[in-house]
Amino acid sequence: MAVGIEGDLSTSHQIANELKNEILSGKYPPGSRLRQEDIASKFRASRSPVREALRMLEADGLINLVANTGAWIAQLTLAECEEMYQIRERTEPLLLRLSIPNLSKAQISKLAELKKDMEKCESTEEFLQIDREFHLCTYSGAKTALLHEMVARLWNTTQHYRRAYSKLLEIDRFQPAHYEHDLLFRAIKSGDVDDGERILFGHIRRTRLELAKHPDVFIKNVEE
């Protein structure tokens, strides 16, 4: 029986990881439904590991599970997104401050490579993927019990709205973001935690303010 449980957990992780990649890549738009029977059929799995995979995705902030209704890709109102970005403005600079002193030469070299790769991006999806890897790498030196998980969840939940923002940047070949990433990298390389915090705060804040100019990408609040 233990083997069966381990097998179910392994299958659940595989399903969750693949669905996570698909959700983050934009395959499923915000508010779309994930049907257990379709997922079970796609992965040739029983309902049990599918249910567990969906619980994992909910914990990651990627979907909402509604009792007696099903699973839905997470979507936000403008107010919810603004609040999440305000949380990011305050938590991520702290995570960066904790990370910078502990980043190794190899990690800083990796950041330099990722920054160069971003500067060559020609599509929104390529930029989103490398941008995520770059920022999460900047935090990889921090030793925390809670912040990493909190930040990762916020990134997952706001992914669709970063995509909308990145499509606006694509018009200018992502130049504003490249400029800020360069400033951020210089602060990290020099070990300047104060400058790093300041630059990152402004970087996240600018995204929030630009998104607020495009309320059409958000769901309407039912109370409005």
Buried (B, 14 or more C-beta within 10 A) or exposed (E): EEEEEEEBBEBBBBBBEBBBEEBBEBEBEBEEEBEBEEBBEEBEBEEBBBBBBBBBBBEBBBBBBEEEEBBBBBBBBBEBBBEBBEBBBEBBBBBBBBBBEEBEEEBBEBBEEBBEBBBEBEEBBBBBBBBBBBBBBBBBBBEBEEBBEBBBBBBBBBBBBBBBBBBBBBEEEBEBBBEBBBBBBEBBBEEBBEBBBBBBBBBBBBBBEBBBEEEEBBEEEEEE
